[in-house]
Amino acid sequence: MESKEIKDAYKELQSRAVKIKMNEAYFEGKNPYILNKPVDKKPDNRIPIPLAKMAVEKMAGYAGRKGDIVSQYSKTGENNDADNDTFLDYIRAMNIYNDEELETSELYEEMLIQGEAYEIWWVSNEMDLDAGLMTAEYKIVPTSSVYLKYSDDIKESLEYGIHFSGDEKNRVATVYEVGRQT
C-alpha cells in the first residue's frame, strides 16, 4: 500500500468525521437542525426533543443490555460431550478475559448511534494458557478512526481496512489486508 492511498483514506475519514460528530450531538439531544436554523418568528416554539437518544437508550436497554446478547458454543458431530472440549474452554476463557458481554453491549449501542461500529481483534501473551495458545483480545475502536475499502464488484468484498491511531502530530496508520497486517 502506498502512502498516497493512506493519505487519501485519511482525508475521506476526516470528511466523514463531521457526520460522526453530528450523530453524536444528535444522540445527546442537540438537534443541529433546530440549533443552527434562525428563528423565523417569536416566540420560538420548536422543542429539541432528543428522539435519537430516547430510541437508542430504549433499544440498547431492551435488546443490548449486558448479558442479553448471549453467545453459545456447542460441539457438533457424533461425540457431543461439550463439557470436556478444550476449544470451548478456551473460547469461554477469552470471553471472560475480554468481558465479552459488556463489549458486545457497547458495540451494539455505538452501532445504533452511528449506523456502524468497529472492533479490532489481535493476539497477545496476556494469559498463561496451556498448549502454547495465544490470548485473543478485542476492543471497540472509534468509528472516526476506521476506513474500509471495498471492491467495485457486484458482490463486493473487503479489499483492506486502515485503523488510524495517535494524535495529529504522531498519526499511525495500521493497514489490514487479507492475510496480512502492515
Secondary structure, 3 states (H helix, E strand, C coil): CCHHHHHHHHHHHHHHHHHHHHHHHHHCCCCHHHHHCCCCCCCCCCCCCCHHHHHHHHHHHHHCCCCCCCCCCCCCCCCCCHHHCHHHHHHHHHHHHCCHHHHHHHHHHHHHHHCCCEEEEEEECCCCCHHHCCEEEEEEECHHHEEEEECCCCCCCEEEEEEEECCCCCCEEEEEECCEEC
